[in-house]
Amino acid sequence: MKGEELRTQREAKGLSQSEFAVWLNGRLQRRYDKQKISRWENDAERIPAAVDALMTREIAGPEPERLGGPALVVVVANQKGGCAKTVSAVNIASALALKGYSTMLIDCDPQANATQHLGIDSYTMETEGKTLYYVMHGDLELDDILVTVPESGLRVAPSSIRLAETEVELGKEAGGDFIMKEKIAAAKRSFDFIVIDTPPNIGELTKNAMVAAHTAIIPCQTEKFSLLGMAFLLENVAKIRRRMNTALGVLGIVPTIFKQRERNDREVLEQILEQYGPHLRVFDPVPKASVYAQATSVGRAAVEAMPDVAGAAVYRDVASALVEERTARIKEVDRVA
């Protein structure tokens, strides 16, 4: 989108540059000002992808889904490490933000990989007392710790190693399984999507995320050990659904780190499709690519920094499926109401 097009749309809304900044901030959870709008309209500065996406959607006309709540809460889980779980969570959340949706990524892993992946220093956040640990313990609200990723506008609730203490404490606290759900209640009214990255285990933090979520995404590396753990993970999802969260579903499986030339990878992918394809959506595989590690090292999401990288289209497909899921759930709520 060019600056002249943006100006035309702003004027069609009857808004000044200052008023337009307020309108954008309300839709995208940003902090734009009049000067920023002016630079965009004069082509002195590139229009952010999230703004471009939102205005493109405005041109297309009214959509069935609503922006600015209620949020669809998504848990990204797999008890096996090294399956690109965090890479998947970061890129799916970033893809949603780049589409113009108000999106929060909660790093619920004490290793803080998602936090670091997006260029946020977990050590500094911990020393300032602004990590998820302090939210889970009631000292702060989510709004108090959120960090905005400049490139995509994604809002991140950072983690730190101290969150490991919470893993032990949750099991001892009455109603401990529902603390995450309680903490995100207010945010669900203003965000479109809340994506939760979990630890590589089925512990108390992962359980909390599942209790709070509407749907789960399961990244699964195309190797046999990951496949073996899949049944165990789905059993736990089923238990959570029966006992604590009847709304929890599974959006689908994302095969990851796929090597087309390796026979073992091709065989495992076939097994995933044969075993789970009839019951669950299996997305196209995300190929193994060094660019994902490179993106991590520079604190960027690959879908934002290198949108044409192999596998980025898969993460955008997952984001589109989440948009469809949110729309369907909103329609169902409206129908019942």
C-alpha distance (Angstrom), angle and dihedral (degrees) to the residues before:
residue distance angle dihedral
M1 . . .
K2 3.82 . .
G3 3.78 125.8 .
E4 3.80 92.7 -110.9
E5 3.83 90.7 56.2
L6 3.79 90.8 50.4
R7 3.80 91.2 50.0
T8 3.80 90.8 49.9
Q9 3.81 91.4 52.6
R10 3.80 92.4 46.6
E11 3.79 92.3 50.5
A12 3.82 90.8 46.2
K13 3.80 86.8 59.7
G14 3.79 89.9 51.5
L15 3.81 91.9 -122.2
S16 3.79 130.4 141.7
Q17 3.79 117.6 -134.8
S18 3.80 90.3 -99.2
E19 3.81 92.2 48.8
F20 3.79 90.8 46.3
A21 3.81 90.1 53.6
V22 3.82 89.6 53.6
W23 3.82 90.2 48.8
L24 3.81 92.2 50.6
N25 3.79 92.5 46.2
G26 3.78 90.7 53.5
R27 3.79 92.9 50.6
L28 3.80 98.9 40.1
Q29 3.83 103.8 27.1
R30 3.83 91.5 -120.6
R31 3.80 135.6 134.9
Y32 3.80 102.7 -128.7
D33 3.82 120.3 155.4
K34 3.81 138.5 -163.9
Q35 3.80 92.9 -88.7
K36 3.80 91.5 54.8
I37 3.82 91.7 50.8
S38 3.80 90.2 49.2
R39 3.81 92.6 52.8
W40 3.81 91.0 50.6
E41 3.78 93.6 48.8
N42 3.80 91.7 49.7
D43 3.83 91.4 47.6
A44 3.80 88.6 -119.9
E45 3.81 89.2 125.7
R46 3.79 132.4 26.7
I47 3.80 115.0 -102.1
P48 3.85 108.3 -116.4
A49 3.79 115.9 -108.2
A50 3.80 91.8 -120.0
V51 3.82 92.0 55.3
D52 3.80 91.2 44.9
A53 3.81 90.7 51.2
L54 3.81 93.3 47.9
M55 3.80 93.9 49.4
T56 3.81 91.6 45.8
R57 3.79 88.3 54.4
E58 3.81 89.4 48.9
I59 3.81 90.0 55.4
A60 3.81 90.0 50.7
G61 3.80 89.7 58.9
P62 3.82 135.0 -124.9
E63 3.78 117.0 -11.6
P64 3.79 129.1 -151.9
E65 3.79 92.9 -122.9
R66 3.78 122.2 76.0
L67 3.78 124.6 -130.5
G68 3.77 124.8 -139.9
G69 3.79 98.9 35.6
P70 2.89 168.4 9.2
A71 3.78 90.2 83.6
L72 3.77 125.6 -142.1
V73 3.81 105.5 -135.6
V74 3.80 113.7 -144.2
V75 3.79 126.5 -169.8
V76 3.81 118.8 -159.0
A77 3.78 107.2 -157.6
N78 3.78 145.1 166.3
Q79 3.78 124.9 147.4
K80 3.82 91.3 -143.5
G81 3.78 118.2 85.1
G82 3.78 123.0 -137.4
C83 3.81 95.5 39.8
A84 3.82 95.9 114.7
K85 3.80 91.7 -103.6
T86 3.79 94.8 144.7
V87 3.81 93.1 40.4
S88 3.80 87.5 53.5
A89 3.82 93.9 47.7
V90 3.81 92.8 48.2
N91 3.80 94.9 47.0
I92 3.81 95.8 43.4
A93 3.82 91.4 49.2
S94 3.82 90.9 45.8
A95 3.81 91.3 48.6
L96 3.81 89.6 54.4
A97 3.81 91.9 48.3
L98 3.80 91.2 48.5
K99 3.81 88.7 53.7
G100 3.79 87.3 61.4
Y101 3.80 98.6 -101.4
S102 3.79 120.5 138.0
T103 3.81 99.4 -113.6
M104 3.79 134.7 179.3
L105 3.80 124.9 -165.4
I106 3.80 114.3 -157.8
D107 3.80 114.3 -159.6
C108 3.80 101.8 -148.5
D109 3.81 94.4 169.1
P110 3.83 118.6 99.3
Q111 3.81 88.1 -145.1
A112 3.83 86.0 68.6
N113 3.80 92.7 -147.0
A114 3.81 94.4 148.9
T115 3.80 90.1 48.9
Q116 3.79 92.8 52.0
H117 3.81 92.3 40.5
L118 3.80 89.6 63.9
G119 3.78 94.4 48.5
I120 3.80 97.3 -100.8
D121 3.81 115.3 138.0
S122 3.80 105.8 -130.1
Y123 3.81 91.5 -168.2
T124 3.80 91.7 57.7
M125 3.80 91.9 44.6
E126 3.80 90.4 51.4
T127 3.81 93.6 48.8
E128 3.81 87.8 51.6
G129 3.81 90.2 49.3
K130 3.81 92.9 -121.8
T131 3.79 106.4 126.1
L132 3.79 135.9 105.8
Y133 3.80 90.4 -93.1
Y134 3.82 90.8 71.1
V135 3.81 91.9 47.7
M136 3.80 93.3 50.7
H137 3.81 89.5 50.8
G138 3.78 94.0 50.5
D139 3.79 98.4 -112.3
L140 3.81 95.0 113.8
E141 3.80 141.3 16.2
L142 3.80 122.5 -120.4
D143 3.82 90.6 -106.8
D144 3.81 88.6 61.0
I145 3.81 94.5 62.9
L146 3.81 105.5 33.2
V147 3.81 117.6 126.1
T148 3.80 121.3 -163.0
V149 3.81 119.6 -135.8
P150 3.83 103.0 -137.4
E151 3.79 98.5 -147.2
S152 3.81 98.7 51.2
G153 3.80 104.1 15.7
L154 3.80 89.7 -124.6
R155 3.81 111.7 157.8
V156 3.80 114.7 -136.6
A157 3.79 130.8 -160.7
P158 3.82 99.8 -155.1
S159 3.78 127.9 -142.0
S160 3.79 136.2 -153.3
I161 3.79 138.5 -170.9
R162 3.81 90.4 -91.0
L163 3.80 89.1 72.8
A164 3.81 85.6 77.1
E165 3.81 87.2 76.7
T166 3.80 88.6 60.9
E167 3.81 90.7 57.9
V168 3.82 89.2 66.7
E169 3.79 96.8 37.9
L170 3.81 96.6 51.7
G171 3.78 92.2 63.0
K172 3.79 91.2 55.6
E173 3.79 98.3 46.3
A174 3.79 122.4 90.5
G175 3.80 107.5 -111.2
G176 3.79 89.4 7.6
D177 3.80 91.9 147.0
F178 3.81 90.9 66.4
I179 3.81 101.6 48.8
M180 3.82 96.1 100.0
K181 3.80 90.2 49.3
E182 3.80 89.5 52.1
K183 3.81 93.4 47.6
I184 3.81 95.4 52.0
A185 3.83 95.8 44.1
A186 3.81 94.5 99.9
A187 3.81 94.0 42.5
K188 3.81 90.9 53.9
R189 3.80 88.2 67.3
S190 3.82 94.9 57.8
F191 3.82 106.8 28.6
D192 3.79 126.5 71.9
F193 3.81 94.9 -150.5
I194 3.79 135.0 17.2
V195 3.81 113.7 -168.2
I196 3.81 118.3 -167.4
D197 3.81 121.0 -158.8
T198 3.81 110.5 -156.7
P199 3.81 137.6 -159.4
P200 3.82 118.7 -91.8
N201 3.80 92.6 -100.3
I202 3.81 141.4 61.6
G203 3.79 95.4 -108.1
E204 3.79 134.1 132.2
L205 3.81 95.2 -72.3
T206 3.80 93.0 51.2
K207 3.78 90.3 45.6
N208 3.82 90.0 51.3
A209 3.80 90.3 52.1
M210 3.82 91.9 49.7
V211 3.79 92.1 49.3
A212 3.82 89.0 52.9
A213 3.83 96.6 44.6
H214 3.78 135.0 91.6
T215 3.78 95.6 -158.5
A216 3.80 141.2 8.0
I217 3.79 132.5 -136.6
I218 3.79 116.3 -157.8
P219 3.81 118.1 -157.8
C220 3.81 109.1 -159.9
Q221 3.77 124.1 -173.6
T222 3.78 112.0 -134.4
E223 3.79 94.7 -113.2
K224 3.80 130.4 101.3
F225 3.81 99.9 -108.4
S226 3.81 91.2 55.9
L227 3.78 90.3 48.6
L228 3.81 91.5 51.0
G229 3.79 91.0 55.0
M230 3.80 93.2 50.5
A231 3.81 95.6 81.5
F232 3.82 90.8 50.6
L233 3.80 91.8 51.0
L234 3.81 93.1 48.7
E235 3.82 89.9 48.8
N236 3.80 88.9 56.6
V237 3.80 91.6 48.0
A238 3.81 88.4 52.6
K239 3.81 91.5 50.1
I240 3.80 91.9 50.3
R241 3.80 89.4 49.3
R242 3.80 92.8 50.7
R243 3.77 98.4 42.6
M244 3.80 110.3 27.4
N245 3.81 115.3 4.1
T246 3.78 118.4 31.4
A247 3.83 90.2 176.3
L248 3.82 93.7 64.1
G249 3.80 114.8 114.0
V250 3.80 136.4 164.8
L251 3.80 116.0 -113.2
G252 3.77 92.1 -167.7
I253 3.78 151.9 -78.3
V254 3.80 122.9 -73.7
P255 3.84 111.8 -157.1
T256 3.80 107.2 -145.7
I257 3.81 142.5 -168.9
F258 3.81 87.8 23.7
K259 3.80 117.8 179.8
Q260 3.79 109.1 -162.7
R261 3.80 93.1 -164.0
E262 3.79 93.9 54.9
R263 3.79 114.7 90.3
N264 3.80 92.1 -152.6
D265 3.81 91.7 55.8
R266 3.78 92.3 49.7
E267 3.81 91.3 48.8
V268 3.81 93.0 49.1
L269 3.81 91.0 48.6
E270 3.81 88.9 52.4
Q271 3.81 89.7 50.1
I272 3.80 91.4 51.0
L273 3.79 90.3 51.5
E274 3.81 94.0 45.3
Q275 3.80 96.4 43.9
Y276 3.80 101.3 38.2
G277 3.79 106.1 13.7
P278 3.83 94.9 85.7
H279 3.83 91.1 56.6
L280 3.80 106.9 25.6
R281 3.78 136.7 37.2
V282 3.80 111.5 -102.1
F283 3.79 111.7 -161.5
D284 3.78 123.3 -148.8
P285 3.81 112.0 -80.4
V286 3.79 121.6 -93.7
P287 3.81 105.7 -131.0
K288 3.76 123.1 -131.2
A289 3.80 107.0 -96.3
S290 3.78 130.8 168.0
V291 3.79 89.6 -143.0
Y292 3.82 90.5 79.2
A293 3.79 90.9 60.2
Q294 3.79 89.6 44.8
A295 3.80 90.9 52.1
T296 3.79 89.4 51.9
S297 3.80 91.5 52.3
V298 3.81 91.9 55.9
G299 3.80 95.1 42.5
R300 3.81 97.7 -112.0
A301 3.79 136.4 120.2
A302 3.80 110.7 -116.9
V303 3.82 93.2 -132.6
E304 3.80 88.6 58.8
A305 3.81 101.0 37.7
M306 3.82 97.4 38.2
P307 3.82 108.2 16.0
D308 3.81 93.6 177.0
V309 3.81 95.8 52.8
A310 3.80 116.4 126.8
G311 3.80 108.8 -86.7
A312 3.80 96.8 20.9
A313 3.79 90.0 104.2
V314 3.82 89.0 56.7
Y315 3.78 92.0 54.9
R316 3.80 90.0 47.9
D317 3.82 88.3 51.1
V318 3.81 89.5 53.4
A319 3.81 89.4 49.5
S320 3.82 90.1 51.3
A321 3.81 90.4 49.6
L322 3.81 89.1 52.6
V323 3.81 90.1 51.8
E324 3.82 88.6 53.1
E325 3.81 91.1 47.3
R326 3.80 92.0 50.9
T327 3.80 91.8 48.2
A328 3.80 91.7 50.1
R329 3.81 92.8 49.5
I330 3.81 92.3 48.3
K331 3.81 90.7 50.6
E332 3.80 90.5 49.7
V333 3.80 91.7 50.8
D334 3.81 90.6 48.1
R335 3.82 91.1 48.3
V336 3.80 92.5 51.9
A337 3.79 91.7 45.0
